[in-house]
Amino acid sequence: MLCLTVAPAVTQSNADYSLTKYHIDIQVNENNTFQITERITANYRMPRHGITREIPMRNEAVRLDGKKSRNRARITDIRVDGDPFTVYNETGKKNIQIGDPDRTVTGSRDYVITYLYDIGKDRGKGYDEFYFNLIGTEWDTSIENITFAITMPKAFDAAKLGFSSGALDATDSDRIDWQVAGTWITGSYDGVLHAGEALTVRLELPEGYFVGAENHQDVMQQMTHLLPFLFMLITFLIWLKYGKQERPVEPVEYYPPKGYNSAETGFLYKGYVDTQDVTSLLIYLAGKGYINITETEEKQMFKTVPGYIITKRREYDGTNPNERLFLEGLFQCKSKSVSLMDVLAKIKNSETPPIEPAENDMLPTPDEVRLSDLANKFYLTLNAIAANMKVKENIETIFNKNSIRKNYYVYLMCIVTFILITIRPVLEYHDLQILIFALLFPGIGFSICFLSVIGTPAFSSVTINGQSTTNVVPRIVFGLLFGLLFGGVPFLFIVLPALLAETSYWINYLNGMICIAGMLILSRYMKKRTPIGNELLGRIRGFKHFLEVAEKHRLETLVMQKPDYFYHILPYTYVLGVSDKWIKKFENIALQPPDWFTGTGSHRFHAAQFGRSINTAMNTASKSMSSSPSSSRSGGGSSGRGSGGGGGRSW
């Protein structure tokens, strides 16, 4: 488990005892381990059992360039000459409690402590270093008569040797006297170190000076290596069992599935509801004789644009609650108030006659409305219909509920993976407060990028310049740009520098992101259709294929059998994204004009002109119906910053 080392405040010296002599002997080994002997003399003014030496197992070193590096030390071969002792771990420290719990001592007492301190592989990039707290900041009493002897394993540049002493982050070296003889460094401290003060040595060494050091990996590092691949494997196995879909049979169909309107067909085909699905009901209900659509011209600023008037022909007399809700919502948009609660109440009471509003609560429901009147109003009805269609019962009718539930586990594994690959390098390089930004912004931003490419569309289908489009390219471009800005900028300035500080960090991060991408791709295809859902999908695909490849003679036959065939199929072509192809096929086929649409063109009916007009109408309807009102609101190291050291106390 990763634990931050919190810098202790300078404490007042313990008057019960003091350390009157302190000698540190360090044999530095070539594998970056240190054989340490500490000879300590304590003077007890009050009866005490002995001392507790606290040696840190987690270190945070601050390097010359300000970067932080953490290491996890292993402390072994602990011995105490001539005194009973016990060893235990406590909050990232190895504690050596020396003394007899049944006896107390006063006056002067000598202790000799030896141990092997292994900090593992050197974390410096481009150089090695020996950066060690000879005395740490966590002693609670004063220390005097300090001497030290350090033996390096091979030659070094004495000019790059430095010492510091004092409170945390101090750089003063005036009181330290040292000498270098070959690979032997000796010295002393002239004065008294008070509680909370440290003595630190730093020696910059050439890259490769230490050889054979172990790469200590704590539990989190091991999890960072293994868990993303394990999660990816688990996701793949879940997909094999619950998500792998049988290929549906796609028979040729001349008509959409019987009993389903255009919006429901779009939901059955895609598995979700978008704006185009719901707005297709405008043509669907017009074809059923409930409304007329009249093309007009409206003035906007300095130009004239096409406008459309929707006129009610008769009250809804069907049994579909969403069709009733759509029709009633059209002609409520001139009322004084239409709330979401009103809309939801109509869904709940869809089988009973509409509740009459209280007197003066609303203006009389008009029988005529312009599409422009729907802006910032009809979205409530649109959202309510979409929510009504996406209820759990409908979802589980076409998708296996087990496959839906397993997706939540996949998302959870993606989140855990992202946290694992981010938290360690960021905490090595930055403070704890920065971690929130490193997780939140790149996490959300990169999720948007992934889902923009592999997720469900965020925008509905519209028609632009007579060409039908599902807005795939705008969706991807927008998602990538927004995601990269939202997550990429914090990543470049916060996460990337931390990853580059250690090769294993960016390798783990890259592997983790690849695993996350793989899990998200599999989750995209995790929803397995039920037998009825798969059958309906096959029939709709067969129907769509016919709409795309149908030959003229076949269409002429269908029109002869059913004169309104073209208009009956038209709303379904919008939800299936083939409206342009469908309209184009009838340019040379004689059609009777629909009795529900009146255009502004010539008196002679042309399918191509009608197609352009109805496409413009659908585009206008999609924008107006889905728009909602926007809301507004008025040289040397630093003292105590090396590895090791720690401190102690009496007990």
Summary of the structure (lengths in Angstrom):
residues: 651
radius of gyration: 38.0
end to end distance: 28.8
largest distance: 117.3
contacts: 2080
relative contact order: 0.15
helix: 40%
strand: 26%
